[in-house]
Amino acid sequence: MRLLAAALLVIPMLASCGDKAVDDDDDDADSVADSGGAAQRPGETLECDTLELDIVGPAAPAVGDRWTLWLRCDGATLAGTMVLRFDPADIAEVDSNNALFRAAGDALMRFQVGSRRVEQEITVAP
């Protein structure tokens, strides 16, 4: 008898849990997917007028030189997951946002912080 009473209470509740209508016309709503993974606050923009690559180290690197890289959005240093890659990969040892140049030659450097990324051609002298 108690099972029947519980079922009579639960079944109407389950019926009211159906899919709710989604209002796709709400242009003010921010989604994490649209904002690159960050919730946007009213009046805040997630765009950069100026995206700068700041390299701490020699302007023309040679084998044995070190670089520390920072990405800046409108002058503010970006924080978050950093990915630094070189192609070819053996031109530098990479540790987070630091590079130690191990081989001479031309390479394509890719640096990403969060959803922001830059690419730059570099030449490492012997």
C-alpha positions as CSV (number, residue, x, y, z in Angstrom):
1,M,0.0,0.0,0.0
2,R,2.8,2.4,0.8
3,L,4.5,1.6,-2.5
4,L,1.3,2.5,-4.4
5,A,1.0,5.8,-2.4
6,A,4.7,6.6,-3.3
7,A,4.1,5.8,-7.0
8,L,1.1,8.1,-7.1
9,L,3.2,10.9,-5.7
10,V,6.2,10.3,-7.9
11,I,4.6,9.7,-11.3
12,P,3.0,13.2,-11.6
13,M,6.3,14.8,-10.5
14,L,8.2,12.8,-13.3
15,A,5.7,13.9,-15.9
16,S,6.4,17.6,-15.0
17,C,10.2,17.1,-15.5
18,G,10.0,17.0,-19.3
19,D,12.2,19.1,-21.5
20,K,11.6,22.8,-20.9
21,A,11.4,25.1,-23.9
22,V,14.6,26.9,-24.7
23,D,14.5,30.6,-25.6
24,D,17.0,30.9,-28.4
25,D,16.1,34.6,-28.9
26,D,17.9,35.7,-25.8
27,D,20.9,37.5,-27.2
28,D,22.0,38.8,-23.8
29,A,22.7,35.3,-22.5
30,D,26.4,34.4,-22.4
31,S,27.5,30.9,-23.0
32,V,30.8,29.4,-21.9
33,A,31.3,27.9,-25.4
34,D,30.9,31.4,-27.0
35,S,33.2,33.1,-24.6
36,G,36.2,30.8,-25.0
37,G,35.6,29.0,-21.7
38,A,35.1,32.0,-19.4
39,A,31.8,33.4,-18.1
40,Q,31.3,37.0,-19.3
41,R,30.1,39.6,-16.9
42,P,27.7,42.4,-18.1
43,G,29.7,45.2,-19.7
44,E,32.9,43.1,-20.0
45,T,34.4,42.1,-23.4
46,L,36.6,39.1,-24.0
47,E,38.1,40.5,-27.2
48,C,41.6,41.9,-27.4
49,D,42.3,45.1,-29.3
50,T,46.0,44.3,-29.1
51,L,47.4,40.8,-28.6
52,E,51.1,41.0,-27.9
53,L,53.8,38.4,-27.6
54,D,56.4,39.5,-25.0
55,I,59.7,37.6,-25.2
56,V,62.2,37.9,-22.4
57,G,65.5,37.0,-23.9
58,P,67.7,38.0,-26.9
59,A,65.9,39.3,-30.0
60,A,68.0,37.0,-32.2
61,P,68.4,33.7,-30.3
62,A,71.4,31.5,-30.7
63,V,71.9,27.9,-29.5
64,G,72.1,27.9,-25.7
65,D,69.9,31.0,-25.3
66,R,66.7,31.0,-23.3
67,W,63.4,32.7,-23.9
68,T,60.5,33.2,-21.5
69,L,57.3,34.0,-23.3
70,W,54.2,35.9,-22.1
71,L,51.0,36.7,-24.0
72,R,49.4,40.0,-23.3
73,C,45.9,41.2,-24.1
74,D,45.6,45.0,-24.2
75,G,48.7,45.1,-21.9
76,A,47.4,42.6,-19.4
77,T,49.3,39.4,-19.0
78,L,47.2,36.3,-19.8
79,A,47.2,33.5,-17.3
80,G,46.1,29.9,-17.7
81,T,47.2,26.8,-19.5
82,M,50.2,27.6,-21.7
83,V,51.3,25.6,-24.7
84,L,54.6,26.4,-26.4
85,R,55.6,24.4,-29.5
86,F,58.3,24.6,-32.2
87,D,58.3,23.0,-35.6
88,P,60.7,21.3,-35.9
89,A,60.4,20.2,-32.3
90,D,64.2,19.5,-31.7
91,I,65.1,23.2,-32.1
92,A,64.2,23.9,-28.5
93,E,63.6,22.3,-25.1
94,V,60.2,23.6,-23.8
95,D,59.1,23.8,-20.2
96,S,55.7,25.7,-19.9
97,N,56.5,29.2,-21.3
98,N,60.3,28.7,-21.3
99,A,62.4,27.7,-24.2
100,L,66.1,26.6,-24.3
101,F,67.4,26.6,-27.8
102,R,69.3,23.4,-28.7
103,A,69.7,23.5,-32.5
104,A,70.3,26.2,-35.1
105,G,67.9,26.8,-38.0
106,D,64.5,28.1,-39.0
107,A,61.4,27.1,-37.1
108,L,57.8,28.0,-36.6
109,M,56.9,28.9,-33.0
110,R,53.4,28.5,-31.7
111,F,52.4,29.9,-28.3
112,Q,48.9,29.6,-26.8
113,V,47.5,30.8,-23.4
114,G,43.9,29.7,-22.9
115,S,42.1,30.4,-26.2
116,R,44.5,33.0,-27.4
117,R,47.4,32.0,-29.7
118,V,50.1,33.4,-31.8
119,E,52.6,32.0,-34.4
120,Q,56.0,33.4,-35.3
121,E,58.7,32.4,-37.6
122,I,62.1,32.4,-35.9
123,T,65.7,31.8,-36.8
124,V,68.2,30.3,-34.2
125,A,71.8,31.1,-34.9
126,P,74.6,28.5,-34.3
